[in-house]
Amino acid sequence: MKDKEELIIKVLKKRPKTSQDIEKLREILDFNHVLRNLKERFPETTINVLLKHLGYSFGCAKEAVFRHGDEASLFYIVLNGSVSVLSLIHISEPTRQAEISYAVFCLKKK
């Protein structure tokens, strides 16, 4: 799995991506249930555009990926680890926390 993860990261960091890079991503990201579901619902050309624009970013534990009110301009896929989402219902109410399996970030190593 380590070699596959390193290959994914290498391809994700490439700019611009070639058609061979896109094909590699299609093959190696089949393990990700979000992308697998997208591939079942959208035409190949749409998926290729998504894969062409995927990038890579690494986050550290406790690092905020985005904050309430931020413009939704990115789509995150967790390659390894997990992400927690904290949201305030009201200032006077306690914070609630929900685990999500997808939300490219690695915030907590397992």
C-alpha positions in Angstrom: 0.0 0.0 0.0 2.9 2.4 0.7 4.2 2.1 -2.8 0.7 2.7 -4.2 0.2 5.8 -2.0 3.6 7.2 -3.0 2.7 6.7 -6.7 -0.7 8.5 -6.2 1.0 11.4 -4.5 3.6 11.7 -7.2 0.9 11.8 -9.9 -1.3 14.2 -8.0 1.6 16.6 -7.6 2.2 16.7 -11.4 1.2 19.8 -13.3 0.0 19.5 -16.0 -1.2 15.9 -16.0 -0.8 13.8 -19.2 -3.3 11.4 -20.5 -1.1 8.6 -19.0 -1.2 10.3 -15.6 -5.1 10.4 -15.8 -5.2 6.7 -16.7 -2.9 5.9 -13.8 -5.1 7.8 -11.4 -8.2 6.0 -12.8 -6.6 2.7 -12.1 -5.1 3.3 -8.7 -8.0 5.4 -7.2 -10.5 2.5 -7.7 -10.0 1.6 -4.1 -11.5 5.0 -3.0 -15.3 4.6 -2.6 -16.1 8.2 -3.4 -14.3 8.1 -6.8 -15.6 4.6 -7.5 -19.2 5.8 -7.0 -18.5 8.9 -9.2 -17.3 6.6 -12.0 -20.5 4.7 -11.8 -22.6 7.9 -12.1 -20.8 10.2 -14.5 -19.4 9.8 -18.0 -15.7 9.1 -18.5 -15.0 12.6 -19.9 -16.4 14.2 -16.7 -14.3 11.9 -14.5 -11.2 12.7 -16.6 -11.7 16.4 -16.0 -12.0 15.8 -12.3 -8.8 13.7 -12.2 -6.9 16.2 -14.3 -7.5 18.9 -11.7 -6.9 16.8 -8.6 -3.9 18.0 -6.6 -2.2 17.0 -3.4 -2.0 18.7 0.0 -0.7 17.3 3.3 -2.3 18.5 6.6 -1.0 17.9 10.1 -3.1 16.8 13.1 -5.4 19.5 14.5 -4.8 21.7 11.4 -8.0 23.4 10.0 -8.6 22.4 6.4 -11.4 24.9 6.0 -13.5 27.1 8.2 -17.2 28.0 8.4 -18.0 30.6 5.7 -15.1 29.7 3.4 -16.0 29.5 -0.3 -16.3 25.9 -1.4 -13.7 25.9 -4.0 -12.0 22.5 -3.3 -13.0 18.9 -3.0 -11.1 16.8 -0.5 -10.4 13.1 -0.6 -8.6 11.5 2.4 -5.9 9.1 1.1 -4.7 7.9 4.6 -6.0 8.6 8.1 -9.1 10.4 9.1 -10.7 13.9 9.4 -12.9 15.3 12.0 -15.5 17.9 11.3 -16.3 20.3 14.1 -19.3 22.6 13.8 -20.8 25.2 16.2 -24.6 25.0 16.3 -24.9 28.2 18.3 -22.3 30.1 20.3 -24.0 29.1 23.5 -24.2 25.4 22.6 -21.4 22.9 22.9 -19.4 21.9 19.8 -20.4 18.7 18.2 -18.0 16.4 16.4 -18.7 13.9 13.6 -16.3 11.5 12.0 -16.4 11.4 8.2 -14.7 9.0 5.9 -14.2 11.4 3.1 -14.4 15.1 3.0 -6.1 14.7 -0.8 -5.5 15.1 3.2 -3.8 13.0 5.9 -4.6 14.5 9.3 -4.3 11.7 11.7 -2.1 8.6 11.1 -3.7 5.4 12.2 
